Amino acid sequence: MSRTTVLRAAALAAALIAALLAGPAAGQASAAACAHANTPASSLSASSASAAVRCLVNAQRGARSLARLTPSGRLRAAAVAHSRDMVRRRYFDHVSPGGSTPMRRARQAGFPGPTLGEAIGWGTFGLATPAGMVRLFMNSTPHRHVLMHPRVREIGVGIALGTPSDPRASGAVYTIEVGRR
């Protein structure tokens, strides 16, 4: 792993610890309203896990009087491909080892919008659930900023089983792409 990747992994680990220490986040009550929010990704279909993440993100946006995000198949394709790539090639970064960026991946998937943001995370056990991952994102200032940006209108969620450190591990890698056409 590169020094940058190790530093980003350390930053994510710090965010994970902060999320765990913070306990139930303000939006935890909304997790009960989102089907499968507390179910490990490994026990869900891709569409159920993705729907749970979208529901949780939209609950957080609603609590802030922000517009709901609508699903985008193109952003979903970019997100799924990136999550799978991180597990398969054992890295964790917004930029792939080959240099692919979030904007490039979205464009390759056919997303035409000018505004794009990406949130990535991975976890095991409780953090491998949609609720655990969204809680992690909401406790991370950069991730929260991306997901709560008032200009974005569409969302794509990609989840790959495994972790960047071990593709066979019981965990999941989440990528959320948001944008606006």
Backbone hydrogen bonds in HBPLUS format (Angstrom, degrees):
<---DONOR---> <-ACCEPTOR-->    atom                        ^
c    i                          cat <-CA-CA->   ^        H-A-AA   ^      H-
h    n   atom  resd res      DA  || num        DHA   H-A  angle D-A-AA Bond
n    s   type  num  typ     dist DA aas  dist angle  dist       angle   num
A0006-VAL N   A0002-SER O   3.00 MM   4  6.30 159.9  2.04 152.5 157.9     1
A0007-LEU N   A0003-ARG O   2.91 MM   4  6.15 158.1  1.96 149.4 155.4     2
A0008-ARG N   A0004-THR O   2.89 MM   4  6.13 157.5  1.94 149.2 155.6     3
A0009-ALA N   A0005-THR O   2.86 MM   4  6.04 152.9  1.93 146.0 154.1     4
A0010-ALA N   A0006-VAL O   2.88 MM   4  6.12 150.8  1.96 145.2 153.5     5
A0011-ALA N   A0007-LEU O   2.90 MM   4  6.19 152.1  1.98 145.1 152.9     6
A0012-LEU N   A0008-ARG O   2.91 MM   4  6.17 154.3  1.98 145.7 152.7     7
A0013-ALA N   A0009-ALA O   2.86 MM   4  6.10 154.3  1.93 145.3 152.8     8
A0014-ALA N   A0010-ALA O   2.96 MM   4  6.25 153.1  2.03 146.0 152.7     9
A0015-ALA N   A0011-ALA O   2.97 MM   4  6.28 151.2  2.05 143.1 151.3    10
A0016-LEU N   A0012-LEU O   2.78 MM   4  6.09 150.7  1.87 151.0 159.7    11
A0017-ILE N   A0013-ALA O   2.97 MM   4  6.26 159.2  2.02 149.4 154.1    12
A0018-ALA N   A0014-ALA O   2.95 MM   4  6.19 159.7  1.99 146.7 152.6    13
A0019-ALA N   A0015-ALA O   2.85 MM   4  6.06 154.1  1.91 146.4 153.7    14
A0020-LEU N   A0016-LEU O   2.92 MM   4  6.20 156.2  1.98 150.0 156.2    15
A0021-LEU N   A0017-ILE O   2.88 MM   4  6.09 159.1  1.93 152.4 158.2    16
A0022-ALA N   A0018-ALA O   2.87 MM   4  5.94 140.7  2.03 142.2 152.8    17
A0023-GLY N   A0020-LEU O   3.34 MM   3  5.58 148.5  2.45 100.2 108.5    18
A0028-GLN N   A0025-ALA O   3.00 MM   3  5.42 163.3  2.03 123.6 123.5    19
A0030-SER N   A0027-GLY O   2.95 MM   3  5.31 131.3  2.19 106.2 119.2    20
A0031-ALA N   A0028-GLN O   2.93 MM   3  5.10 139.3  2.10 101.0 113.2    21
A0032-ALA N   A0029-ALA O   3.29 MM   3  5.75 140.9  2.45 105.5 113.8    22
A0033-ALA N   A0030-SER O   2.95 MM   3  5.12 133.0  2.17 100.6 113.8    23
A0034-CYS N   A0031-ALA O   3.20 MM   3  5.17 151.2  2.28  98.9 107.5    24
A0037-ALA N   A0034-CYS O   3.24 MM   3  5.63 152.9  2.32 138.6 134.5    25
A0039-THR N   A0036-HIS O   3.18 MM   3  5.13 168.6  2.19 110.7 112.1    26
A0131-ALA N   A0037-ALA O   2.78 MM  94  4.99 160.0  1.82 151.8 144.8    27
A0043-SER N   A0040-PRO O   2.86 MM   3  5.52 159.5  1.90 121.0 127.7    28
A0041-ALA N   A0128-ALA O   3.24 MM  87  6.09 158.0  2.29 131.2 135.2    29
A0044-LEU N   A0041-ALA O   3.10 MM   3  5.19 167.3  2.12 111.1 114.4    30
A0049-ALA N   A0045-SER O   3.01 MM   4  6.24 168.3  2.02 160.0 162.7    31
A0050-SER N   A0046-ALA O   2.97 MM   4  6.03 162.5  2.00 147.4 152.8    32
A0051-ALA N   A0047-SER O   2.92 MM   4  5.98 156.5  1.98 141.4 148.1    33
A0052-ALA N   A0048-SER O   2.99 MM   4  6.18 151.6  2.07 144.1 151.4    34
A0053-VAL N   A0049-ALA O   3.07 MM   4  6.37 158.7  2.12 149.7 154.7    35
A0054-ARG N   A0050-SER O   2.95 MM   4  6.23 167.2  1.97 154.1 157.6    36
A0055-CYS N   A0051-ALA O   2.90 MM   4  6.04 160.7  1.94 147.4 152.9    37
A0056-LEU N   A0052-ALA O   2.97 MM   4  6.18 161.9  2.00 150.3 154.7    38
A0057-VAL N   A0053-VAL O   2.89 MM   4  6.12 165.2  1.91 158.2 162.1    39
A0058-ASN N   A0054-ARG O   2.85 MM   4  5.99 163.3  1.88 151.1 156.4    40
A0059-ALA N   A0055-CYS O   2.88 MM   4  6.09 142.3  2.02 142.4 153.1    41
A0060-GLN N   A0056-LEU O   3.08 MM   4  6.37 155.3  2.14 145.7 151.5    42
A0061-ARG N   A0057-VAL O   2.89 MM   4  6.22 155.3  1.96 149.6 157.3    43
A0062-GLY N   A0058-ASN O   2.78 MM   4  5.92 156.9  1.83 144.8 151.3    44
A0063-ALA N   A0059-ALA O   3.03 MM   4  6.24 150.5  2.12 143.5 150.7    45
A0064-ARG N   A0061-ARG O   2.98 MM   3  5.15 144.5  2.11 102.1 113.3    46
A0066-LEU N   A0061-ARG O   2.85 MM   5  4.94 168.8  1.87 142.9 141.5    47
A0065-SER N   A0062-GLY O   3.01 MM   3  4.85 164.2  2.04 108.0 109.5    48
A0070-THR N   A0153-ARG O   2.94 MM  83  6.40 162.1  1.97 149.3 147.6    49
A0155-ILE N   A0070-THR O   2.89 MM  85  6.00 149.1  1.99 149.4 151.7    50
A0072-SER N   A0155-ILE O   2.84 MM  83  5.63 147.2  1.95 153.3 150.6    51
A0076-ARG N   A0072-SER O   2.89 MM   4  6.06 154.9  1.95 147.8 155.9    52
A0077-ALA N   A0073-GLY O   2.92 MM   4  6.09 152.5  2.00 140.4 147.1    53
A0078-ALA N   A0074-ARG O   3.16 MM   4  6.44 157.5  2.21 144.9 150.0    54
A0079-ALA N   A0075-LEU O   2.90 MM   4  6.12 157.7  1.95 149.6 156.1    55
A0080-VAL N   A0076-ARG O   2.81 MM   4  5.97 167.3  1.83 158.8 161.6    56
A0081-ALA N   A0077-ALA O   3.07 MM   4  6.13 166.6  2.09 145.3 149.5    57
A0082-HIS N   A0078-ALA O   3.06 MM   4  6.23 153.6  2.13 142.4 149.4    58
A0083-SER N   A0079-ALA O   2.97 MM   4  6.20 167.5  1.98 154.6 157.7    59
A0084-ARG N   A0080-VAL O   2.97 MM   4  6.15 171.8  1.98 157.3 159.9    60
A0085-ASP N   A0081-ALA O   2.93 MM   4  6.01 153.4  2.00 141.5 149.5    61
A0086-MET N   A0082-HIS O   2.93 MM   4  6.17 158.4  1.98 153.0 157.6    62
A0087-VAL N   A0083-SER O   3.19 MM   4  6.50 156.2  2.25 149.5 155.2    63
A0088-ARG N   A0084-ARG O   2.85 MM   4  6.00 173.8  1.85 157.2 159.4    64
A0089-ARG N   A0085-ASP O   2.83 MM   4  5.79 168.8  1.84 152.2 155.6    65
A0090-ARG N   A0086-MET O   2.96 MM   4  5.41 109.7  2.47 125.4 137.3    66
A0091-TYR N   A0086-MET O   3.14 MM   5  5.04 153.2  2.21 132.2 140.5    67
A0090-ARG N   A0087-VAL O   3.38 MM   3  5.08 153.0  2.46  95.0 102.7    68
A0096-SER N   A0100-SER O   2.97 MM   4  5.13 158.0  2.02 142.8 146.9    69
A0099-GLY N   A0096-SER O   2.82 MM   3  5.09 163.4  1.84 115.1 120.6    70
A0105-ARG N   A0101-THR O   2.92 MM   4  6.17 164.4  1.94 160.2 164.3    71
A0106-ALA N   A0102-PRO O   2.97 MM   4  6.16 159.2  2.01 150.7 156.3    72
A0107-ARG N   A0103-MET O   2.93 MM   4  6.14 160.0  1.97 150.0 155.6    73
A0108-GLN N   A0104-ARG O   2.88 MM   4  6.09 159.5  1.92 150.6 156.4    74
A0109-ALA N   A0105-ARG O   3.03 MM   4  6.22 136.5  2.23 138.0 149.3    75
A0109-ALA N   A0106-ALA O   3.17 MM   3  5.07 127.2  2.47  91.5 105.3    76
A0111-PHE N   A0106-ALA O   2.88 MM   5  5.32 162.1  1.92 153.7 147.6    77
A0110-GLY N   A0107-ARG O   2.91 MM   3  4.98 154.9  1.97 103.7 111.5    78
A0180-ARG N   A0115-THR O   3.10 MM  65  5.30 129.8  2.36 140.2 142.6    79
A0117-GLY N   A0178-VAL O   2.86 MM  61  5.23 149.7  1.95 146.3 151.2    80
A0178-VAL N   A0117-GLY O   2.93 MM  61  5.23 162.7  1.96 147.6 150.2    81
A0119-ALA N   A0176-ILE O   2.89 MM  57  5.12 154.0  1.96 144.9 153.2    82
A0176-ILE N   A0119-ALA O   2.81 MM  57  5.12 159.6  1.85 154.6 160.5    83
A0121-GLY N   A0174-TYR O   3.00 MM  53  5.29 150.4  2.09 150.2 153.3    84
A0174-TYR N   A0121-GLY O   2.72 MM  53  5.29 173.0  1.72 168.6 171.1    85
A0123-GLY N   A0172-ALA O   3.09 MM  49  5.82 152.2  2.17 154.3 162.2    86
A0172-ALA N   A0123-GLY O   3.02 MM  49  5.82 152.6  2.10 160.5 169.3    87
A0127-LEU N   A0124-THR O   3.07 MM   3  5.36 141.2  2.22 143.8 135.2    88
A0128-ALA N   A0125-PHE O   2.97 MM   3  5.47 159.3  2.01 115.4 122.2    89
A0129-THR N   A0126-GLY O   3.44 MM   3  5.67 163.7  2.47 104.9 107.6    90
A0133-MET N   A0129-THR O   2.98 MM   4  6.19 162.4  2.01 158.0 162.1    91
A0134-VAL N   A0130-PRO O   2.93 MM   4  6.11 166.4  1.95 154.1 158.1    92
A0135-ARG N   A0131-ALA O   2.90 MM   4  5.96 156.7  1.96 145.0 152.0    93
A0136-LEU N   A0132-GLY O   3.01 MM   4  6.19 153.4  2.08 139.2 146.5    94
A0137-PHE N   A0133-MET O   2.90 MM   4  6.23 161.5  1.93 152.2 156.6    95
A0138-MET N   A0134-VAL O   2.87 MM   4  6.08 157.6  1.92 150.2 156.3    96
A0139-ASN N   A0135-ARG O   3.03 MM   4  6.22 132.3  2.27 142.5 154.4    97
A0139-ASN N   A0136-LEU O   3.17 MM   3  5.23 135.9  2.38  98.1 110.2    98
A0140-SER N   A0137-PHE O   3.14 MM   3  5.18 161.1  2.18 105.5 109.9    99
A0144-ARG N   A0140-SER O   2.80 MM   4  5.91 171.3  1.81 170.7 173.8   100
A0145-HIS N   A0141-THR O   2.94 MM   4  6.02 159.8  1.98 151.1 156.6   101
A0146-VAL N   A0142-PRO O   3.14 MM   4  6.40 156.0  2.20 144.1 149.5   102
A0147-LEU N   A0143-HIS O   2.99 MM   4  6.27 171.0  2.00 159.5 160.8   103
A0148-MET N   A0144-ARG O   2.82 MM   4  5.79 146.5  1.93 150.9 159.6   104
A0153-ARG N   A0179-GLY O   2.83 MM  26  6.00 165.6  1.85 140.5 143.3   105
A0154-GLU N   A0179-GLY O   2.85 MM  25  5.25 158.1  1.90 158.0 158.4   106
A0179-GLY N   A0154-GLU O   3.03 MM  25  5.25 152.4  2.11 132.6 138.3   107
A0156-GLY N   A0177-GLU O   2.81 MM  21  5.11 146.0  1.93 152.7 157.9   108
A0177-GLU N   A0156-GLY O   2.85 MM  21  5.11 166.6  1.87 155.1 159.2   109
A0158-GLY N   A0175-THR O   2.82 MM  17  5.10 165.1  1.84 157.8 161.3   110
A0175-THR N   A0158-GLY O   2.82 MM  17  5.10 152.5  1.89 154.8 160.6   111
A0160-ALA N   A0173-VAL O   2.93 MM  13  5.22 157.1  1.98 146.4 153.9   112
A0173-VAL N   A0160-ALA O   2.81 MM  13  5.22 161.5  1.84 154.6 160.9   113
A0162-GLY N   A0171-GLY O   2.91 MM   9  4.90 165.8  1.93 123.1 122.2   114
A0163-THR N   A0166-ASP O   3.09 MM   3  5.12 155.3  2.16 119.0 124.4   115
A0166-ASP N   A0163-THR O   3.17 MM   3  5.12 132.3  2.41  96.3 108.9   116
A0169-ALA N   A0166-ASP O   2.93 MM   3  5.30 164.7  1.96 118.5 123.6   117
